[in-house]
Amino acid sequence: MSVAPAAARDGAAASGADLLVVDGVTCQFGGVIAVNAVSFRVARGELFGLIGPNGAGKTTLFNLVTGLTVPGAGRLRYRGEDITGLPPHRVAERGIARTFQNVRLFGELTALDNVMIARHVRTRSGLVSGVLGLGAARREERATRERAAALLALVGLADRPAESARNFSYGDQRRLEIARALALEPELLLLDEPAAGMNTGEKRALSDLIRDVRTRLALTILLIEHHVPLVMDLCDRIAVLNFGELIALGAPADVQKHPAVIEAYLGDSV
């Protein structure tokens, strides 16, 4: 089975329209303001980077978008719908998927099973029909297995479907996590430091993979990454956070020259 873009859901807007709108979002933990009145828009089809020093609020912002954390103020809109405060499974159903800063695979399960588990959010057969082995359930399970195998092939793991995830190298675990996120058939994919722990060759291969899945699956991607050259090379636009506040937003070349960004984050890397 080939991997094709997910079908547009509920009359999605045309290409180029805003897919995600973050409007004045604030999140506070005790006396610490992790995200402070942050606003930006991500256009459909865009590869949007989110950078900043450790503790800047980047992962907190991902948690707000995906429903793991509820903002204290501000709104989040996805495809024109207010998703503020929706639980994570409802956000996923609407077409938003993510990877995590720390790999979160089921180590004892095979690569194929790890992807199939995520895919089941898109299945319709209930528990009873599955237990009874009804025709619709069997067909859906077969389609799920074929889709999972196709996603493993897409990320370069086609020859290892039966291998336990714990046996994979760190770089391959990152690839497997991306395949699992893609099993949700997202329109918006959030990648939280996917190149962390990778060597130069693995980072180069990851960059190629991100470009490939974006094109082949017609994805919009929101990327957190500390490896500045990768971000500058991949992204259409970049937002920079520092102490929870948005200090710059624009094209990579402009952000790279922004005095506040150089002072807070890039330093001698520019």
C-alpha positions in Angstrom: 0.0 0.0 0.0 1.4 3.4 -0.9 1.2 6.3 1.5 -1.0 9.1 0.3 -2.1 12.4 1.9 -4.9 12.2 4.3 -8.2 13.3 2.9 -9.3 16.9 3.7 -11.5 16.9 6.7 -14.8 18.8 7.1 -14.3 21.2 4.2 -10.8 22.3 5.0 -9.7 25.7 3.7 -7.7 26.0 0.5 -4.0 25.7 0.4 -2.2 28.8 1.9 -4.9 29.6 4.4 -4.0 29.6 8.1 -4.1 26.1 9.5 -3.2 27.0 13.1 -3.7 30.2 14.9 -2.1 30.8 18.3 -3.7 33.9 19.7 -2.4 35.5 22.9 -1.7 32.2 24.6 -0.5 32.3 28.2 0.5 29.4 30.5 1.6 29.7 34.1 2.9 27.1 36.5 2.7 28.5 40.0 4.7 31.7 39.9 6.4 30.9 36.7 5.0 32.1 33.4 6.1 29.5 30.8 4.4 31.1 27.8 3.4 34.7 27.9 0.8 36.1 25.5 2.3 34.4 22.4 0.6 34.9 19.1 1.5 33.5 15.6 -0.1 31.9 12.6 1.0 28.8 10.7 -0.2 28.6 7.1 -1.4 25.4 5.5 1.6 23.6 3.9 4.2 25.6 5.9 7.2 24.2 7.6 7.4 26.5 10.7 10.3 26.4 13.1 10.1 27.2 16.9 13.5 27.9 18.5 14.9 29.4 21.6 17.1 28.6 24.6 16.3 25.8 27.1 13.3 26.8 29.2 12.0 29.3 26.7 8.5 27.6 26.6 8.7 25.7 23.3 7.6 22.3 24.6 5.0 23.9 26.8 3.6 25.6 23.6 3.5 22.1 21.9 1.6 20.8 25.0 -0.9 23.6 24.7 -1.5 22.9 21.0 -2.0 19.2 21.5 -4.2 19.4 24.6 -1.8 18.1 27.2 -1.9 21.5 28.9 -4.8 24.0 29.1 -3.8 27.7 28.6 -4.7 30.2 31.3 -5.5 32.8 28.7 -5.7 33.1 24.9 -7.2 30.9 22.2 -6.0 28.2 19.9 -7.7 27.7 16.5 -7.1 24.8 14.1 -8.7 24.9 10.7 -11.0 27.7 11.9 -12.2 25.7 14.9 -11.5 26.7 18.5 -9.6 23.8 20.1 -8.6 25.5 23.3 -8.9 23.1 26.2 -9.8 20.0 24.1 -8.4 16.8 25.5 -5.5 15.2 23.6 -7.5 12.5 21.9 -10.0 15.0 20.5 -7.1 17.1 19.2 -5.6 14.0 17.6 -8.9 13.1 16.0 -8.9 16.5 14.3 -5.6 15.9 12.6 -2.8 17.0 14.9 0.0 14.6 15.8 3.3 15.0 17.6 6.5 13.4 18.6 8.1 14.0 22.0 11.5 15.4 23.1 12.1 12.1 24.9 11.4 9.0 22.7 8.1 7.4 23.9 7.9 4.0 22.2 6.6 0.7 23.5 10.0 -0.9 23.7 8.8 -4.5 24.0 6.5 -4.2 21.0 7.6 -4.6 17.4 8.1 -1.6 15.1 4.9 -2.6 13.2 2.8 -2.9 16.4 4.0 0.5 17.6 2.7 2.1 14.4 -0.5 0.1 14.3 -1.4 1.1 17.9 -1.4 4.8 16.8 -3.3 4.0 13.6 -6.3 2.6 15.6 -7.5 6.2 16.4 -8.7 6.2 12.7 -10.4 2.8 12.8 -14.2 2.4 13.2 -14.8 -1.3 14.2 -15.7 -1.7 17.8 -14.3 -4.1 20.4 -17.2 -6.6 19.9 -16.8 -6.9 16.2 -13.0 -7.3 16.6 -13.4 -10.1 19.1 -16.0 -11.8 17.0 -13.8 -11.6 13.9 -16.4 -9.9 11.8 -15.6 -9.1 8.2 -15.5 -5.4 8.6 -13.1 -5.7 11.5 -10.8 -8.1 9.6 -10.7 -5.8 6.6 -10.0 -2.8 8.8 -7.2 -4.6 10.6 -5.6 -5.7 7.3 -5.8 -2.1 6.1 -4.2 -0.9 9.3 -1.4 -3.4 9.0 -0.7 -2.4 5.4 -0.8 1.3 6.2 1.7 0.8 9.1 4.0 -1.2 6.8 3.9 1.6 4.2 4.8 4.2 6.9 7.7 2.1 8.0 8.9 2.0 4.4 8.4 5.8 4.2 10.8 6.4 7.1 13.4 3.9 6.0 12.5 1.0 8.3 10.7 -1.4 5.8 13.1 -4.3 6.5 12.5 -4.3 10.3 8.8 -4.6 11.0 9.1 -7.5 13.4 12.0 -6.2 15.4 11.4 -4.9 19.0 11.6 -1.1 19.2 14.1 -1.3 22.1 16.6 -2.8 19.7 16.6 0.2 17.4 19.4 2.7 17.4 18.4 6.1 18.8 18.2 7.6 15.4 16.0 4.8 14.1 13.8 5.1 17.2 13.2 8.8 16.2 12.2 7.6 12.7 9.9 5.0 14.2 8.3 7.7 16.4 7.7 9.8 13.3 6.0 6.8 11.5 3.8 6.4 14.6 2.7 10.0 14.5 2.0 9.8 10.8 -0.3 6.8 11.5 -2.8 9.3 12.9 -3.1 10.8 9.4 -2.3 14.3 10.6 -2.6 17.4 8.6 -0.4 19.2 11.2 2.7 17.3 12.5 4.6 18.7 15.5 8.2 17.5 15.9 9.8 18.1 19.2 13.6 18.1 18.8 13.7 15.2 16.4 17.4 15.5 15.8 18.4 15.4 19.4 21.2 12.8 20.0 21.8 12.3 16.3 25.2 12.5 14.6 25.8 14.7 11.5 24.9 12.0 9.0 21.7 11.1 10.9 20.7 14.8 11.0 21.2 15.1 7.3 19.1 12.0 6.6 16.4 13.3 9.0 16.3 16.6 7.2 15.7 14.8 3.9 13.0 12.7 5.6 11.1 15.7 6.9 11.2 17.3 3.4 10.0 14.0 1.9 7.0 13.4 4.3 6.0 17.1 4.0 5.8 16.8 0.2 4.4 13.3 -0.1 1.7 13.7 2.6 0.9 17.4 2.0 1.7 18.1 5.7 2.1 21.3 7.6 4.9 20.9 10.1 5.8 22.7 13.3 9.3 22.0 14.4 11.2 22.5 17.6 15.0 22.0 17.1 18.2 23.2 18.7 20.4 22.4 15.7 20.4 25.8 14.1 21.7 24.9 10.7 18.9 22.3 10.3 16.2 24.8 11.2 17.6 27.5 9.0 17.8 25.1 6.1 14.4 23.5 6.5 12.0 26.1 7.7 9.9 28.6 5.7 9.5 30.8 8.8 10.8 30.8 12.4 9.4 32.0 15.7 11.9 32.6 18.5 10.9 32.3 22.2 12.8 33.6 25.2 11.5 33.3 28.8 8.1 32.5 27.4 7.9 35.5 25.1 7.9 35.8 21.4 11.0 37.9 20.5 11.2 37.4 16.7 9.1 36.0 13.9 10.0 35.8 10.2 12.0 34.2 7.4 15.2 32.3 8.5 17.5 34.9 7.0 15.8 37.8 8.9 15.5 35.9 12.2 19.2 35.0 12.0 20.2 38.7 11.9 17.7 39.8 14.6 19.7 41.5 17.4 17.5 40.1 20.2 17.8 36.6 18.8 21.6 36.8 18.5 21.8 38.0 22.1 19.3 35.5 23.6 20.1 32.4 21.6 22.3 32.3 18.5 25.3 34.2 19.8 28.4 33.1 17.8 26.5 30.5 15.7 25.4 33.1 13.2 
